[in-house]
Amino acid sequence: MLETSKWKIFKFDKVFKFERGKRLISVNQTEGDIPYISSTKKNNGIDNYINPPNYMTIYENVLTLNNSGSVGYCFYHPYKIVCSDHCTIISIRDENIMLNPHIALFLRTLIESMKYKYNFAREINNDRLSKENIILPANQEGEPDWQFMEDYMKDISQKVYFKNSIFVIRKNSQVKIDTSKWKWFSISKIFNIEKGERLVKHERIEGVIPLITASSKENGIVDFLSEDIFENKKKIFENKITIDMFFDVFTLSSH
């Protein structure tokens, strides 16, 4: 259990610097390689990849906080980004402290805990952030204990492991596959095909079962639902492949 008896309340604006991003509507965006951060809760807040205009500031190694849309979601960006006016860029005020992935992950959880106060009708802005408080571990001098935050997350990360190895193909590498012995097959002869069921928003109850729909992001997941919904006519699938547009579920016949 995390010991919080020595934690202390700090004024948000005494610990962090923050500023709002700049507006750049879709029709004015030029395709590029700099992530454009907006108010989505998916894909680490990345809405597009652009070649930013000169008036936009390029940030790096910062946190972003959604002002509107998916209000209150916070993300860490160790890479270069630009930000829309729908999010706030956050960095540590003490210039002697370098934000790193461990400190950032510790802070992200605490900053996101404020999101219950905000919604579409009550967006986050600089004035409201300046009035916020945040509870952080404190050292003997009564200052934020950045070393504790880093060490704690390092310890947590050592307890995380993957069962299976991950195979990665580099972007510019050339992998040749011999297809001379490949053959055409009818999809219906190899796979069982089943159509998903319609589930309108008012029928949804929040839970832990992923809802898959026609989205190209987050592995098709758009929501998480309660198992109670599926006790009637709705089915729960497992170990399947899904294809967008027709909501079909493909599974090998041998399974």
C-alpha positions as CSV (number, residue, x, y, z in Angstrom):
1,M,0.0,0.0,0.0
2,L,1.2,3.5,-0.9
3,E,2.0,5.5,2.2
4,T,0.5,9.0,1.9
5,S,0.9,10.3,5.5
6,K,3.8,12.6,4.4
7,W,2.0,13.9,1.3
8,K,1.2,17.6,1.1
9,I,-1.3,19.9,-0.6
10,F,0.2,22.2,-3.2
11,K,-1.3,24.9,-5.3
12,F,-1.3,23.6,-8.9
13,D,0.2,26.8,-10.4
14,K,3.0,26.8,-7.8
15,V,4.2,23.4,-9.0
16,F,3.4,23.5,-12.7
17,K,3.6,25.8,-15.6
18,F,0.7,25.5,-18.1
19,E,-0.6,27.2,-21.2
20,R,-3.3,26.5,-23.7
21,G,-2.6,25.3,-27.3
22,K,-3.5,27.1,-30.5
23,R,-6.4,26.5,-32.8
24,L,-5.8,24.9,-36.1
25,I,-9.0,23.6,-37.8
26,S,-8.9,20.5,-40.0
27,V,-9.1,22.2,-43.4
28,N,-6.0,24.2,-42.6
29,Q,-3.9,21.2,-41.5
30,T,-1.1,20.1,-43.8
31,E,0.0,16.5,-43.5
32,G,3.4,16.0,-41.8
33,D,5.1,14.1,-39.0
34,I,4.5,16.2,-35.9
35,P,1.7,14.8,-33.7
36,Y,-1.3,17.2,-33.3
37,I,-2.8,16.8,-29.8
38,S,-6.5,17.6,-29.4
39,S,-9.3,16.6,-27.0
40,T,-9.5,12.9,-27.8
41,K,-9.1,10.3,-25.0
42,K,-7.7,7.8,-27.6
43,N,-4.3,7.3,-29.1
44,N,-2.5,9.3,-26.3
45,G,-4.5,12.4,-27.4
46,I,-3.1,12.4,-31.0
47,D,-5.7,13.6,-33.5
48,N,-3.5,13.9,-36.6
49,Y,0.1,14.2,-37.8
50,I,0.8,17.6,-39.4
51,N,3.4,20.1,-40.6
52,P,2.6,22.9,-38.1
53,P,2.4,26.6,-39.1
54,N,4.9,29.0,-37.6
55,Y,2.6,30.4,-35.0
56,M,2.2,27.0,-33.3
57,T,4.8,26.2,-30.5
58,I,6.5,22.8,-30.8
59,Y,6.6,21.2,-27.3
60,E,8.6,18.1,-26.1
61,N,8.7,16.1,-22.9
62,V,5.4,17.6,-21.5
63,L,2.0,16.5,-20.2
64,T,-1.2,17.5,-21.9
65,L,-4.6,17.9,-20.3
66,N,-7.9,17.9,-22.3
67,N,-9.9,21.1,-21.8
68,S,-13.0,20.0,-23.7
69,G,-14.3,17.0,-25.5
70,S,-12.9,14.1,-23.3
71,V,-12.4,16.6,-20.5
72,G,-9.7,15.8,-17.9
73,Y,-7.7,13.1,-19.7
74,C,-4.0,13.6,-19.3
75,F,-1.2,12.2,-21.5
76,Y,2.6,12.2,-21.5
77,H,4.6,13.2,-24.6
78,P,8.4,12.5,-24.6
79,Y,8.3,13.4,-28.4
80,K,7.7,16.6,-30.2
81,I,4.1,17.7,-30.5
82,V,1.9,20.7,-31.2
83,C,-1.4,21.3,-29.4
84,S,-4.9,22.5,-30.2
85,D,-6.7,25.0,-28.1
86,H,-8.7,22.1,-26.7
87,C,-5.9,21.0,-24.5
88,T,-3.4,22.5,-22.0
89,I,0.3,21.9,-22.0
90,I,1.8,21.2,-18.5
91,S,5.4,21.2,-17.4
92,I,7.2,21.3,-14.0
93,R,7.8,24.9,-12.9
94,D,11.1,24.0,-11.2
95,E,13.6,24.1,-14.1
96,N,16.0,21.9,-12.1
97,I,13.6,19.0,-12.3
98,M,13.5,17.1,-15.6
99,L,10.3,15.4,-16.4
100,N,10.8,11.7,-17.3
101,P,8.5,8.8,-18.0
102,H,8.4,7.7,-14.4
103,I,7.5,11.0,-12.9
104,A,5.1,11.7,-15.7
105,L,3.2,8.5,-15.2
106,F,3.0,9.3,-11.4
107,L,1.7,12.8,-12.1
108,R,-0.7,11.7,-14.9
109,T,-2.8,9.6,-12.5
110,L,-3.1,12.5,-9.9
111,I,-3.9,15.1,-12.5
112,E,-6.6,12.9,-14.1
113,S,-8.2,12.5,-10.7
114,M,-9.5,16.1,-11.0
115,K,-11.6,15.3,-14.1
116,Y,-14.7,14.5,-12.1
117,K,-15.1,18.2,-11.4
118,Y,-15.3,19.1,-15.1
119,N,-17.5,18.2,-18.1
120,F,-18.6,19.6,-21.5
121,A,-20.5,22.4,-19.8
122,R,-17.6,23.2,-17.4
123,E,-14.4,23.0,-19.3
124,I,-10.9,23.3,-17.9
125,N,-9.2,26.6,-18.4
126,N,-6.1,28.4,-17.1
127,D,-8.1,30.4,-14.5
128,R,-9.6,27.2,-13.0
129,L,-6.3,25.3,-13.0
130,S,-4.7,28.2,-11.1
131,K,-7.2,27.7,-8.4
132,E,-6.7,23.9,-8.2
133,N,-4.8,22.0,-5.5
134,I,-2.9,18.8,-6.0
135,I,-1.7,16.4,-3.3
136,L,1.9,15.2,-3.8
137,P,4.6,13.4,-1.9
138,A,6.7,16.0,0.0
139,N,10.4,15.9,1.1
140,Q,11.8,17.2,4.4
141,E,12.0,20.7,3.0
142,G,8.2,20.6,2.2
143,E,8.8,20.5,-1.5
144,P,7.4,18.0,-4.0
145,D,9.5,14.8,-3.6
146,W,10.3,14.1,-7.3
147,Q,12.8,11.4,-6.4
148,F,10.2,9.4,-4.5
149,M,7.8,9.7,-7.5
150,E,10.4,8.4,-9.9
151,D,11.6,5.6,-7.6
152,Y,8.1,4.5,-6.9
153,M,7.2,4.1,-10.6
154,K,10.5,2.4,-11.3
155,D,9.6,-0.2,-8.7
156,I,6.1,-0.6,-10.2
157,S,7.6,-1.0,-13.7
158,Q,9.9,-3.8,-12.6
159,K,6.8,-5.8,-11.5
160,V,5.3,-5.6,-15.0
161,Y,6.2,-8.3,-17.5
162,F,5.0,-9.7,-20.8
163,K,4.4,-13.4,-21.2
164,N,5.1,-13.4,-24.9
165,S,8.0,-11.7,-26.8
166,I,7.1,-9.0,-29.3
167,F,8.3,-9.1,-32.9
168,V,8.8,-5.7,-34.5
169,I,9.6,-5.0,-38.2
170,R,11.4,-1.8,-38.7
171,K,9.7,0.8,-40.8
172,N,12.1,0.8,-43.7
173,S,13.1,-2.8,-43.6
174,Q,12.3,-5.1,-46.5
175,V,10.7,-8.4,-45.7
176,K,10.1,-10.7,-48.6
177,I,7.5,-13.4,-48.5
178,D,7.5,-16.2,-51.0
179,T,3.9,-16.5,-52.3
180,S,4.5,-18.9,-55.1
181,K,2.8,-21.8,-53.3
182,W,-0.1,-19.7,-52.0
183,K,-3.6,-20.6,-53.1
184,W,-7.1,-19.0,-53.3
185,F,-9.7,-20.1,-50.8
186,S,-13.3,-19.1,-50.2
187,I,-13.6,-17.2,-46.9
188,S,-16.8,-19.0,-46.0
189,K,-15.0,-22.4,-46.3
190,I,-12.3,-21.4,-43.8
191,F,-14.0,-19.1,-41.3
192,N,-17.2,-19.0,-39.3
193,I,-18.8,-15.6,-40.0
194,E,-21.3,-14.0,-37.6
195,K,-22.7,-10.5,-37.6
196,G,-22.6,-8.4,-34.4
197,E,-25.7,-7.0,-32.7
198,R,-26.9,-3.4,-32.6
199,L,-26.5,-1.7,-29.2
200,V,-27.6,1.9,-29.0
201,K,-26.1,4.3,-26.5
202,H,-29.0,4.4,-24.1
203,E,-28.7,0.6,-23.7
204,R,-25.1,0.8,-22.6
205,I,-24.1,0.4,-18.9
206,E,-20.5,1.1,-18.0
207,G,-18.3,-1.9,-17.2
208,V,-15.3,-3.9,-18.3
209,I,-16.4,-5.7,-21.5
210,P,-14.9,-3.9,-24.6
211,L,-17.5,-2.8,-27.2
212,I,-16.2,-3.2,-30.7
213,T,-17.5,-1.1,-33.6
214,A,-16.3,0.5,-36.8
215,S,-13.4,2.4,-35.5
216,S,-9.9,2.4,-36.9
217,K,-8.4,3.3,-33.5
218,E,-7.9,1.6,-30.1
219,N,-8.2,-1.9,-31.8
220,G,-11.8,-1.0,-32.6
221,I,-12.8,-0.5,-28.9
222,V,-15.2,2.5,-28.4
223,D,-16.6,1.7,-24.9
224,F,-16.5,-0.7,-22.0
225,L,-19.8,-2.3,-20.9
226,S,-21.3,-4.1,-18.0
227,E,-21.8,-7.9,-18.3
228,D,-25.4,-7.3,-17.2
229,I,-26.2,-6.1,-20.7
230,F,-25.3,-9.5,-22.2
231,E,-27.5,-11.7,-19.9
232,N,-30.4,-11.3,-22.4
233,K,-29.9,-11.3,-26.2
234,K,-26.4,-9.8,-26.4
235,K,-23.4,-12.1,-27.0
236,I,-19.9,-12.0,-25.6
237,F,-17.2,-13.1,-28.1
238,E,-13.7,-14.1,-27.2
239,N,-10.6,-15.0,-29.2
240,K,-12.0,-13.6,-32.5
241,I,-11.0,-11.3,-35.4
242,T,-13.3,-8.4,-36.2
243,I,-13.7,-6.5,-39.5
244,D,-15.1,-2.9,-39.6
245,M,-18.1,-1.7,-41.6
246,F,-20.1,-4.9,-41.4
247,F,-19.3,-5.7,-37.7
248,D,-18.6,-9.3,-38.8
249,V,-16.8,-11.7,-36.4
250,F,-14.4,-14.1,-38.0
251,T,-13.1,-17.2,-36.3
252,L,-11.3,-20.3,-37.5
253,S,-13.6,-23.2,-38.0
254,S,-11.4,-25.5,-35.9
255,H,-12.0,-23.4,-32.8
